[in-house]
Amino acid sequence: MEGNIGFALGLTVFAGLSTGVGSLIGFVSKELKPRFLSAALGFSAGVMIYVSLVEIFVKARDSLAIGMGARLGYFVTVASFFAGMLLIAVIDKLLPSYENPHEMNTAAKLEGKSEREKAKLMRMGVFSALAIAIHNFPEGLATFMGALANPTLGVSIAVAIAIHNIPEGLAVSAPIYFATKSKRKAFLLSFLSGFAEPIGALLGYFVLRAVFNESMFGMVFGAVAGIMVYISLDELLPTAEEYGEHHVAITGVILGMVVMAGSLLLFS
């Protein structure tokens, strides 16, 4: 497991810094094609839901069964799964809605703001960057732990979270750009907010390292599965529905599951 730390950290950095990709897309094109974004977010949700319930949850249960026995290990896996959901739900709840990147207005709505509201827009953008940084801590841990357990699994999680982070990058950069008219400032803050993922991964790993064993690994993995399912249901799917048609989003979900299933069959 130790030998994979560099690879796992690299994947986490890739996933986190995709917030900067969102900014770049926003600057290059005035408007993302809604159907494409809807399908991409649905695809990401499909990957994350499938891998969480079929692969990560099972690995967590197997690890906990080694140290606790099959029955107790299964119980602790389920408890860890819902504890992960509770953790990410509390983080979302603590973020005020206007500062939460998943509750923000779109760039199109921001264009009509008057000069005297630009200071408020700038503040909104900065707080959104902070909100994303806080929110991305557990996502970084999810990517990092997945890659430590299985490099193929880690790549799948990293790609899914990277797709999920692109609209977050847009959410940070849009208000800052409309407040300052500076693409540089908007991109920089959006880009830096993504560093929370590798920081969260490393902090989580080194805090847990002293007590790391099969049981701890299982509990963390169970929580990671819960975090990823919550992100998919609370963020990715509603946003996919908002940007496009229902059937486009669902097609993306199914394709994501098919691709994830295929990669696990081929490389596991």
Phi and psi in degrees as a GROMACS rama.xvg file:
@    title "Ramachandran Plot"
@    xaxis  label "Phi"
@    yaxis  label "Psi"
@TYPE xy
-58.6505  -37.1155  GLU-2
-67.0911  -17.9494  GLY-3
-92.2896  1.05304  ASN-4
-61.1106  -45.2336  ILE-5
-62.2889  -43.4386  GLY-6
-63.9425  -45.0788  PHE-7
-61.7253  -41.611  ALA-8
-66.3949  -39.0095  LEU-9
-61.6368  -42.2804  GLY-10
-64.6151  -38.1925  LEU-11
-66.3635  -40.2081  THR-12
-62.9105  -43.711  VAL-13
-58.0313  -46.5486  PHE-14
-64.447  -43.4811  ALA-15
-67.2738  -43.8873  GLY-16
-79.012  0.934579  LEU-17
-68.8745  -10.6778  SER-18
-59.2107  -35.1556  THR-19
-65.7214  -32.6428  GLY-20
-62.2658  -39.181  VAL-21
-59.7406  -41.1029  GLY-22
-63.1344  -45.8691  SER-23
-61.7995  -42.473  LEU-24
-61.275  -41.0571  ILE-25
-62.9043  -33.3094  GLY-26
-81.5908  -34.6648  PHE-27
-73.6289  -38.6729  VAL-28
-121.574  136.278  SER-29
-66.8384  -27.6448  LYS-30
-150.693  128.356  GLU-31
-70.9539  144.212  LEU-32
-67.9255  116.75  LYS-33
-56.6518  -40.0542  PRO-34
-64.0606  -39.0026  ARG-35
-65.8751  -45.8066  PHE-36
-63.9625  -40.3991  LEU-37
-60.8204  -46.1351  SER-38
-65.359  -40.0682  ALA-39
-65.8381  -42.1786  ALA-40
-67.4828  -39.2815  LEU-41
-63.433  -42.2837  GLY-42
-58.2756  -46.8797  PHE-43
-59.6537  -43.4745  SER-44
-63.0798  -41.6727  ALA-45
-61.2818  -43.9721  GLY-46
-60.076  -48.608  VAL-47
-68.7881  -40.5855  MET-48
-67.2196  -45.8614  ILE-49
-63.4033  -48.5769  TYR-50
-68.6793  -30.4602  VAL-51
-68.4218  -46.4312  SER-52
-84.7008  -30.7408  LEU-53
-92.7584  -34.3497  VAL-54
-110.793  -57.792  GLU-55
-67.2989  -46.5091  ILE-56
-59.1504  -41.4227  PHE-57
-66.5216  -41.946  VAL-58
-62.3658  -39.8805  LYS-59
-61.8268  -45.6525  ALA-60
-63.7568  -41.9428  ARG-61
-63.84  -41.5934  ASP-62
-66.0554  -42.2646  SER-63
-70.5274  -29.6235  LEU-64
-66.0884  -30.3943  ALA-65
-63.4542  -43.6106  ILE-66
-93.5199  -22.2809  GLY-67
-119.901  -8.19973  MET-68
91.7498  159.506  GLY-69
-62.8558  -46.3077  ALA-70
-69.3828  -52.7999  ARG-71
-65.238  -37.9962  LEU-72
-61.3463  -39.9407  GLY-73
-65.5831  -42.1781  TYR-74
-60.7872  -45.798  PHE-75
-66.9239  -34.4121  VAL-76
-61.1792  -46.395  THR-77
-63.1468  -43.0967  VAL-78
-62.4359  -41.1198  ALA-79
-65.5438  -39.5716  SER-80
-57.5224  -50.0263  PHE-81
-74.53  -25.7707  PHE-82
-66.2686  -37.6634  ALA-83
-62.9791  -42.4797  GLY-84
-60.3497  -44.0008  MET-85
-62.9212  -41.1885  LEU-86
-58.8477  -50.9178  LEU-87
-70.8397  -30.3332  ILE-88
-67.0666  -41.156  ALA-89
-64.0093  -42.1377  VAL-90
-59.3143  -45.9013  ILE-91
-63.5669  -39.2247  ASP-92
-67.205  -36.4324  LYS-93
-72.7202  -18.6318  LEU-94
-86.8034  120.855  LEU-95
-55.8537  146.854  PRO-96
-59.4105  -37.0781  SER-97
-76.2478  -11.9133  TYR-98
-103.396  -9.42731  GLU-99
-81.0852  122.303  ASN-100
-61.2054  -19.2029  PRO-101
-89.5428  -3.45894  HIS-102
-116.952  9.44451  GLU-103
-79.6107  158.889  MET-104
-71.2404  157.346  ASN-105
-79.4745  166.171  THR-106
-60.2049  -36.3521  ALA-107
-61.137  -37.9004  ALA-108
-72.1626  -25.6304  LYS-109
-78.6128  -19.5097  LEU-110
-63.8835  -26.7775  GLU-111
-84.1417  3.62485  GLY-112
-69.7112  144.669  LYS-113
-83.5155  171.353  SER-114
-59.8415  -42.3743  GLU-115
-69.604  -12.0516  ARG-116
-96.3176  0.121766  GLU-117
-64.8971  -35.2615  LYS-118
-63.3741  -39.0505  ALA-119
-66.0973  -37.7553  LYS-120
-63.3348  -41.8724  LEU-121
-62.4087  -43.4116  MET-122
-62.8156  -41.3696  ARG-123
-59.4403  -44.1576  MET-124
-63.4391  -42.8249  GLY-125
-65.2545  -44.0525  VAL-126
-66.7812  -32.221  PHE-127
-65.8022  -40.3017  SER-128
-61.2187  -41.9673  ALA-129
-65.8393  -41.5531  LEU-130
-61.4722  -43.7125  ALA-131
-64.01  -39.8397  ILE-132
-59.7563  -45.6359  ALA-133
-64.1881  -44.0831  ILE-134
-66.1484  -31.3969  HIS-135
-81.3959  -9.06869  ASN-136
-55.674  -55.9917  PHE-137
-66.4332  -28.2199  PRO-138
-65.6613  -38.8523  GLU-139
-62.5562  -41.2522  GLY-140
-63.7373  -39.0334  LEU-141
-62.0058  -46.5414  ALA-142
-63.9087  -45.586  THR-143
-62.7983  -48.1883  PHE-144
-67.241  -37.2886  MET-145
-61.6467  -43.367  GLY-146
-68.5463  -33.9197  ALA-147
-65.2448  -38.8958  LEU-148
-73.7688  -40.2999  ALA-149
-159.27  113.69  ASN-150
-54.9624  -39.9207  PRO-151
-63.4148  -42.8374  THR-152
-61.2711  -42.8705  LEU-153
-60.8973  -41.8729  GLY-154
-62.084  -43.6548  VAL-155
-62.1227  -45.1732  SER-156
-64.7352  -43.0592  ILE-157
-61.4333  -42.9715  ALA-158
-65.0025  -42.7274  VAL-159
-62.3806  -45.0312  ALA-160
-70.5855  -33.7579  ILE-161
-61.5564  -43.8732  ALA-162
-61.1711  -41.3431  ILE-163
-63.8711  -32.3179  HIS-164
-80.0267  -17.8561  ASN-165
-61.1295  -49.6756  ILE-166
-66.0623  -26.2299  PRO-167
-64.0463  -38.8746  GLU-168
-61.5176  -39.9531  GLY-169
-63.6547  -38.4548  LEU-170
-63.5101  -35.1048  ALA-171
-76.9995  -46.2953  VAL-172
-73.4613  -32.9603  SER-173
-59.0501  -54.3987  ALA-174
-65.7087  -34.6092  PRO-175
-67.6281  -40.2205  ILE-176
-65.4608  -44.9667  TYR-177
-70.0412  -20.663  PHE-178
-82.9907  -37.822  ALA-179
-112.254  -16.6132  THR-180
59.1715  21.3262  LYS-181
-109.38  108.921  SER-182
-64.9078  -32.3636  LYS-183
-64.0632  -48.6459  ARG-184
-64.0933  -42.8738  LYS-185
-62.0963  -45.0485  ALA-186
-66.3697  -42.9744  PHE-187
-61.746  -47.2589  LEU-188
-66.4001  -39.1538  LEU-189
-63.611  -44.6694  SER-190
-62.686  -45.8921  PHE-191
-67.7716  -30.0925  LEU-192
-61.5154  -26.9974  SER-193
-72.1675  -16.2874  GLY-194
-66.1104  -14.7359  PHE-195
-61.6629  -28.7668  ALA-196
-66.4672  -53.3966  GLU-197
-64.8309  -32.5965  PRO-198
-64.8575  -45.3165  ILE-199
-61.8072  -39.339  GLY-200
-63.0159  -47.3089  ALA-201
-68.7292  -42.0226  LEU-202
-61.8383  -46.3231  LEU-203
-60.2071  -41.9572  GLY-204
-67.3011  -47.2869  TYR-205
-74.234  -29.0541  PHE-206
-67.4918  -40.6138  VAL-207
-85.0715  -13.4487  LEU-208
-59.3042  -37.9258  ARG-209
-64.2654  -27.4697  ALA-210
-114.64  22.6005  VAL-211
-76.6282  118.896  PHE-212
-149.028  -172.792  ASN-213
-59.9107  -40.4286  GLU-214
-67.5656  -43.9367  SER-215
-64.4796  -41.851  MET-216
-57.6536  -44.7255  PHE-217
-63.3119  -42.2628  GLY-218
-66.3139  -41.79  MET-219
-64.5937  -43.0848  VAL-220
-66.036  -38.4546  PHE-221
-60.8122  -42.8482  GLY-222
-65.499  -39.9938  ALA-223
-60.1362  -41.6497  VAL-224
-60.9569  -43.234  ALA-225
-63.3595  -42.2692  GLY-226
-59.3065  -45.9553  ILE-227
-69.0082  -37.9912  MET-228
-66.9159  -40.9343  VAL-229
-62.4174  -45.9678  TYR-230
-57.2263  -42.3394  ILE-231
-64.7265  -45.3687  SER-232
-78.1806  -34.817  LEU-233
-89.9701  -27.4429  ASP-234
-118.049  -56.7608  GLU-235
-67.0395  -51.4095  LEU-236
-66.8292  -44.5228  LEU-237
-60.6844  -39.3481  PRO-238
-68.1074  -38.8129  THR-239
-62.0101  -41.0579  ALA-240
-64.5969  -37.7293  GLU-241
-67.0242  -37.83  GLU-242
-84.5743  -18.7657  TYR-243
-151.948  -171.73  GLY-244
-74.5343  154.071  GLU-245
-56.1379  -46.6813  HIS-246
-69.0519  -29.3524  HIS-247
-65.489  -45.8918  VAL-248
-62.8956  -45.0732  ALA-249
-66.911  -37.4944  ILE-250
-60.8618  -40.4857  THR-251
-61.3497  -42.3421  GLY-252
-59.5045  -48.4292  VAL-253
-64.6296  -42.6022  ILE-254
-62.0614  -39.9564  LEU-255
-60.8302  -42.4277  GLY-256
-65.5893  -41.4978  MET-257
-62.8589  -45.5821  VAL-258
-64.0424  -42.6443  VAL-259
-64.3626  -44.1526  MET-260
-60.8509  -44.0396  ALA-261
-62.3164  -41.8231  GLY-262
-67.5546  -36.074  SER-263
-69.0121  -36.6934  LEU-264
-67.681  -38.3936  LEU-265
-78.5921  -36.6727  LEU-266
-113.542  -5.75826  PHE-267
